[in-house]
Amino acid sequence: MPATLEVVCADDDCEMDMFELHYTYDMPDDVGVEDFQCPYCGGTDCLEAIEL
């Protein structure tokens, strides 16, 4: 099963609660939440990975 990364946007002005990134192809090992941006507010430094 491909890897899944759960992400939360910590920007207080953003309405995005959380979202998931489903990898459907091989991602390099060094790819992390810092390589993405919030689909709602466009922020990059406000994303945090959710550790379950």
C-alpha distances in whole Angstrom, upper triangle without the diagonal:
4,7,9,13,15,19,22,25,28,31,33,34,31,30,26,25,21,18,15,13,10,9,9,11,11,13,16,16,19,18,18,19,23,22,21,24,24,24,27,30,28,29,27,28,28,24,23,19,19,18,17
4,7,10,13,16,20,23,26,28,31,32,28,28,24,23,19,16,12,10,7,6,6,7,8,10,13,13,16,14,15,16,19,18,18,20,21,21,24,27,25,25,23,25,25,21,20,17,17,17,17
4,7,10,13,17,20,22,25,28,29,26,25,22,20,17,14,10,8,6,6,8,9,9,9,12,11,13,12,12,13,16,15,15,18,19,19,22,24,23,23,21,22,22,18,17,13,14,13,14
4,7,10,13,16,19,22,25,26,22,22,18,17,13,10,7,6,5,6,9,11,12,11,14,13,15,12,11,11,15,15,14,16,16,17,19,21,20,20,19,20,19,15,14,11,11,11,12
4,6,10,13,16,18,21,23,19,19,16,14,11,8,6,5,7,8,12,13,14,12,14,13,13,11,9,8,12,12,11,13,13,14,17,19,18,17,15,16,15,12,10,7,8,9,10
4,7,10,13,16,18,20,17,16,13,11,7,6,4,6,9,11,15,17,17,15,17,16,16,14,11,9,13,14,12,13,12,13,15,17,17,16,15,16,14,10,9,6,5,8,9
4,7,10,12,15,16,13,14,10,9,6,5,6,8,11,13,17,19,19,17,18,17,16,14,10,7,10,12,10,10,9,11,13,14,14,12,11,12,10,7,6,5,6,9,11
4,6,9,11,13,10,11,8,6,4,7,9,11,14,17,20,22,23,20,21,21,19,17,13,10,12,14,12,11,9,11,11,12,13,11,11,11,8,6,5,6,7,10,12
4,6,8,10,7,9,6,6,7,9,11,13,17,19,22,24,25,22,23,22,21,18,14,11,12,14,11,9,7,10,9,9,10,8,9,9,6,5,6,9,10,14,16
4,6,9,8,10,9,8,9,12,15,17,20,22,26,27,27,24,25,24,22,20,16,13,13,16,14,12,10,13,12,11,12,10,10,9,5,6,7,10,11,14,17
4,5,5,9,9,10,12,14,17,19,22,24,28,29,29,26,27,27,24,22,18,15,14,17,15,12,10,12,11,9,10,8,10,9,6,8,10,14,15,18,21
4,6,8,10,10,13,16,19,21,25,27,31,32,33,30,31,30,28,25,22,18,18,21,18,15,13,15,12,11,13,11,14,13,9,12,13,16,17,20,22
4,7,9,11,14,16,20,22,25,28,31,33,33,31,32,31,29,26,23,19,19,21,18,15,12,14,11,8,12,11,14,14,11,13,15,18,19,23,25
4,6,8,11,13,16,18,22,24,27,29,30,27,29,29,27,24,21,17,17,19,16,12,9,10,7,6,9,9,12,13,10,11,13,16,17,21,22
4,6,9,12,15,18,21,24,27,29,30,28,30,30,28,25,22,18,19,21,17,14,10,11,7,8,12,12,15,16,12,13,15,17,17,21,22
4,6,8,12,14,17,20,23,25,27,24,26,26,25,22,19,15,17,18,14,12,8,8,6,8,11,11,13,14,11,10,12,14,14,18,19
4,7,11,14,17,20,23,25,27,25,26,26,25,22,19,15,17,19,16,14,10,11,10,11,14,13,15,15,12,11,11,12,11,15,16
4,7,10,13,16,19,22,23,21,23,23,22,19,16,13,15,16,13,12,9,10,10,12,14,13,14,15,12,9,10,10,9,12,13
4,7,10,13,16,18,20,18,20,20,20,17,14,11,14,15,12,11,9,9,10,13,13,14,14,16,13,10,11,10,10,13,14
4,6,10,12,15,16,15,18,18,18,15,13,11,14,14,11,12,11,11,13,16,15,16,15,17,15,12,12,10,10,12,13
4,6,9,12,13,12,14,15,15,12,10,9,13,12,10,11,11,11,14,16,15,16,15,17,16,12,12,10,11,14,15
4,6,9,11,11,14,15,16,13,12,12,16,14,13,15,15,14,17,20,19,19,18,20,20,16,16,13,14,15,16
4,6,7,7,11,12,14,11,12,12,15,13,13,15,16,16,20,22,20,21,19,21,21,17,17,15,16,17,18
4,7,9,12,14,16,14,15,16,19,16,16,18,19,18,22,24,22,24,22,24,24,21,21,18,19,20,21
4,6,10,12,14,12,15,16,19,16,16,19,21,20,24,26,24,24,22,25,25,22,22,20,21,22,23
4,7,9,12,11,13,16,18,15,16,20,22,22,26,27,25,25,22,24,25,22,22,19,21,21,22
4,6,8,7,10,12,14,11,13,17,19,20,23,24,22,22,19,21,22,19,18,16,19,19,21
4,5,6,9,13,13,11,14,18,20,22,25,26,23,22,19,21,22,19,19,17,20,20,22
4,6,8,12,13,12,15,18,21,23,26,26,24,23,19,20,22,19,17,15,18,17,19
4,6,10,10,9,13,16,19,21,24,24,22,20,17,17,19,16,16,14,17,17,20
4,7,8,6,9,13,16,18,21,21,18,17,14,15,17,14,13,12,15,16,19
4,5,6,8,11,13,16,19,19,16,15,12,12,13,10,10,8,12,13,16
4,5,6,8,10,13,15,15,13,12,9,9,10,7,7,6,10,12,15
4,6,8,10,13,16,15,12,10,7,7,9,7,8,9,13,15,18
4,7,10,13,16,15,12,11,8,10,12,10,11,12,15,17,20
4,7,9,12,12,9,9,6,9,10,8,10,11,14,17,20
4,6,9,8,5,5,4,8,8,7,11,12,15,18,21
4,5,6,5,5,6,9,8,7,10,12,14,18,20
4,6,6,8,10,13,12,11,14,15,16,20,22
4,6,8,11,14,12,11,14,16,18,21,23
4,6,9,11,10,11,14,17,18,22,24
4,7,10,9,10,14,16,18,22,25
4,6,6,7,11,14,17,20,23
4,5,6,9,12,15,18,21
4,6,8,12,15,17,21
4,7,10,13,16,19
4,7,10,13,16
4,6,9,13
4,6,10
4,6
4
